[in-house]
Amino acid sequence: MAESLKIEQAQEKVILVGVSFREGDDTRDSMIELAELVETAGAEVAGTTVQSRDGIHPGTYVGSGKLQEIRQMIFDLQATGIVCDDELSPAQLRNMEKELDCKVMDRTLVILDIFASRASTSEGKIQVELAQLRYRLSRLTGLGTSLSRLGGGIGTRGPGEKKLEMDRRLIKTRLSQLKRELEEVRQHREITRGQRSRNHTKVAAIVGYTNAGKSTLLNRLTDANVLEEDQLFATLDPTTRNLRLDSGQEILLTDTVGFIRKLPHHLIEAFRSTLEEAKYADFIIHVVDASNPQREKQMHIVYETLHNLGVEGKKIVTLFNKQDKLEQEEIIKDLKADVTLKISAATGEGLTLVKETLEEILREDKQLLEGVFPYSLAGQISAVRKYGELLEEEYRDNGIYVRAFVPVEMHPNLNGMLL
């Protein structure tokens, strides 16, 4: 019996290319992150090169001398392509591909590819395809021969990659369809938010830099069973779970997609309905990887992204996660946070204090209700139990004595029922 042949796709080997504008900028850190992105996408980093110049070359991203150096690196390292640390224009893409005669990609394409492999829900797939098509639409003239490249690798995965040779007309038709589908998703989200508001249920959005430990935190607190991996964008689709605290109070925790430096605007637009979970949340839980040397920069990027999304005036609880990975205790501050705590979501360290803090925050929006409900209105006590914090309950001759913290909006109605 003949043995079946197993065909494996060769791993891509790429060279990372960046541009540094001044000494001491974050180009080095950005290139390290780009290497992690490329490895997450399934490729191997063969080499890295950075050119120092006053600005990005409008035609070829880097200068002519650096292009020749890259060409030689491609030959010496037997690389299959290059990845630039910034988003390339159609002209830059076309000119570099012509000069180097290899596959040319940028940071945006790599992130889109990772998102395509991570999306599992219908909403996530719609958002990824929308971002991919918007990216391609602006580069149809620049992609050139790459439109016929069907060999696989980075940039050829996901629902947006089914037919690379689609012309502009077909892409626009598909974009219109996806926008309609996404609008339906947005309307559904608004209905869900309205229901939460009517139910007096508070919502906390968990935000943070990618791989800060948001999913691990959600799993630890709510047994959500969300995928946990030590890599960038391990989870893409948002997850909302209910957390019941020791006092009986309940809160909804929503895990959002991780932020990253140079987050492509295509993704921000496509994932706006998902990212805006933070905008409509009652407060923010900001998870920070305390063990990362770049934590200060990452915190800045998170706050910058939140600002761009219109997330302002929210109470912020910052959790300095991964304390178990710190070799020695360090002083870390977040001046924009209302509360800061040190935790380890992986080991459970500090999570009891997190729950106590959530209890206190929920209580801030409640008023003390104290009095006797007549037995004819005993059913109202179930609402107190569900949406408030029942401190004391006693059955008396004239009714049921209740002492509880209830949402401010519920207090006047309930208070009017007391004897």
Salt bridges, closest charged atoms under 4 A:
GLU12 OE2 - LYS103 NZ 3.18
ASP26 OD2 - ARG261 NE 3.64
ASP26 OD2 - LYS297 NZ 3.78
ASP29 OD1 - ARG28 NH1 3.70
GLU33 OE1 - ARG107 NH2 2.44
GLU33 OE2 - ARG261 NH1 3.37
GLU69 OE2 - LYS66 NZ 3.25
ASP85 OD1 - ARG107 NH1 2.57
ASP85 OD2 - LYS262 NZ 2.82
ASP86 OD1 - LYS262 NZ 3.16
GLU87 OE2 - ARG139 NH2 2.76
GLU87 OE2 - HIS266 NE2 3.26
GLU97 OE2 - ARG149 NH2 3.10
ASP113 OD2 - ARG157 NH2 2.23
GLU123 OE2 - ARG189 NH2 2.76
GLU129 OE2 - ARG174 NE 2.81
GLU161 OE1 - ARG136 NH2 2.81
GLU183 OE2 - ARG186 NH2 2.28
GLU190 OE2 - ARG186 NH1 2.31
GLU250 OE2 - ARG244 NH1 2.74
GLU269 OE2 - ARG272 NH2 3.29
GLU276 OE2 - ARG272 NH1 3.80
GLU277 OE2 - ARG189 NH1 2.77
GLU277 OE2 - ARG193 NH2 3.15
GLU277 OE1 - ARG196 NH1 3.67
ASP289 OD2 - LYS322 NZ 3.50
GLU312 OE2 - HIS307 ND1 2.45
GLU329 OE2 - LYS342 NZ 3.19
GLU330 OE1 - ARG295 NH2 2.60
ASP334 OD2 - HIS286 ND1 3.73
GLU364 OE1 - LYS315 NZ 3.58
ASP365 OD2 - LYS202 NZ 3.89
GLU389 OE2 - ARG363 NH2 2.63
GLU393 OE2 - ARG385 NH2 2.83
GLU394 OE1 - ARG396 NH2 3.54
GLU409 OE2 - HIS200 ND1 3.15
